Amino acid sequence: MTRYTIVALGTALFLSVGTVPARASAITLDSTNCSSADACYGLAWTLTVNAGNFLYNGATYGYQALLSITDDPTSNINTSNIVISAVDFKVSSTQTAAALYQVPNSTVLGTWTTSTGSLGSNGCGGNSGGFVCSQSSTDPANFAATAAAQTFGWYFNSGPIAANLDGAHIGAKMTSLGTSGKLLSQKVQVPEPASLSFFSGVALIGFAGSMRRRNKIQK
């Protein structure tokens, strides 16, 4: 299988490919590539999707999603008082089933509900569109700035997932559900294949030019 990792830095995206036992794709959002300087709320968000055969509570799922949240060392925003009452993600246009199986240590799994709907100012809504959304009205996760990751985990079934998670979405509500505002809503785009081809072409042209110069010197 193949592992694709996309790490967004500023306006550039770097793609690496390697071989691992199971297929996985990941995107990372932090203060360098959110839509504004503080749009990530001083946190770094990494969504990883693994394909496989996952059995949970008597149901079988084809994918696993892990949303890992850590303090962003490039930001000076104080994260010690942040709470996370809802999170969502989207990696395709359709989700047919999903189950939340893991939450951060600061909250209890049984207080969270999950639906195939997008996240709005009042929590998870009814607009499915490929979104998986989980929320807790009574026990939000309490993020304290630490090197340890706070991780949400889902199993889900999905329609076709774009290569390298192109167009994937990550969202979160950074207050209690009863408080308006403070929504994280970010989307990552992978460079167009034509752009990647262009960069490859430039590299090949540069290599060919250096070889010609070397041959002239040797003559």
HELIX and SHEET records of a PDB file:
HELIX    1   1 LEU A  109  THR A  111  5                                   3    
HELIX    2   2 ALA A  163  LEU A  165  5                                   3    
HELIX    3   3 PRO A  193  GLN A  218  1                                  26    
SHEET    1   A 7 ALA A  12  THR A  19  0                                        
SHEET    2   A 7 THR A   2  LEU A   9 -1                                        
SHEET    3   A 7 ALA A  24  LEU A  29  1                                        
SHEET    4   A 7 LEU A  43  TYR A  56 -1                                        
SHEET    5   A 7 ALA A  59  ASP A  71 -1                                        
SHEET    6   A 7 GLN A 150  SER A 158 -1                                        
SHEET    7   A 7 GLN A  95  GLN A 102 -1                                        
SHEET    1   B 2 ILE A  82  ILE A  84  0                                        
SHEET    2   B 2 ALA A 141  PHE A 143 -1                                        
SHEET    1   C 5 THR A 113  SER A 115  0                                        
SHEET    2   C 5 PHE A 131  GLN A 135 -1                                        
SHEET    3   C 5 ALA A  86  LYS A  90 -1                                        
SHEET    4   C 5 HIS A 169  LYS A 173 -1                                        
SHEET    5   C 5 LEU A 183  LYS A 187 -1                                        
SHEET    1   D 2 LEU A 119  GLY A 120  0                                        
SHEET    2   D 2 GLY A 123  CYS A 124 -1                                        
END                                                                             
